Amino acid sequence: MPRMPKKKKAELAFFLNDRGRITYNGLCRKCQRTCRQSFRAVIVDCPHYLSKRATKKEEPH
């Protein structure tokens, strides 16, 4: 694996794991969109992700 320049390493510091590789959140790994979040993020708020256990909120009439 080629070395990463200091500037790019500083930009991606939140995404780098202990081995120096870019790592994304488990929900974002296979996502095709560019809004991926770091593996360090605890709460993932993605408008494109819909959990199977999610319930739809009913609108009040």
C-alpha positions in Angstrom: 0.0 0.0 0.0 1.5 3.4 -1.0 2.2 6.0 1.7 -0.3 8.7 2.4 0.8 12.3 2.2 0.7 14.3 5.5 -2.0 16.6 4.2 -4.4 13.8 3.2 -3.6 11.9 6.4 -4.6 14.9 8.5 -7.9 15.3 6.5 -8.8 11.6 7.0 -7.5 11.2 10.6 -11.0 10.5 11.9 -11.4 7.6 9.4 -8.0 5.9 9.9 -7.8 2.8 12.0 -4.8 1.6 14.0 -3.2 0.1 10.8 -3.5 3.4 8.9 -6.3 2.3 6.6 -9.5 4.2 5.9 -12.4 2.5 7.7 -16.1 3.3 7.5 -19.0 2.6 9.8 -20.6 -0.9 9.5 -23.8 0.6 8.0 -21.9 2.7 5.5 -19.4 0.0 4.2 -21.5 -1.2 1.3 -23.3 2.1 0.7 -22.9 3.5 -2.8 -23.3 7.1 -1.7 -20.6 9.5 -0.7 -22.0 10.4 2.7 -20.1 7.7 4.5 -19.3 8.1 8.2 -16.3 7.0 10.2 -16.2 3.8 12.2 -15.6 6.1 15.2 -19.1 7.6 14.9 -21.5 6.1 17.5 -24.7 7.5 16.1 -25.4 7.1 12.4 -27.9 9.5 11.0 -28.4 8.7 7.4 -31.4 9.8 5.4 -30.7 7.0 2.9 -30.6 4.2 5.4 -33.8 2.5 6.4 -33.6 -0.1 9.1 -35.8 -3.2 8.8 -37.0 -2.6 12.4 -37.9 1.1 11.7 -41.5 2.0 12.1 -43.2 4.7 10.1 -44.5 7.7 12.0 -48.2 8.4 11.3 -49.1 11.9 10.4 -51.7 13.5 12.7 -55.0 14.3 10.8 
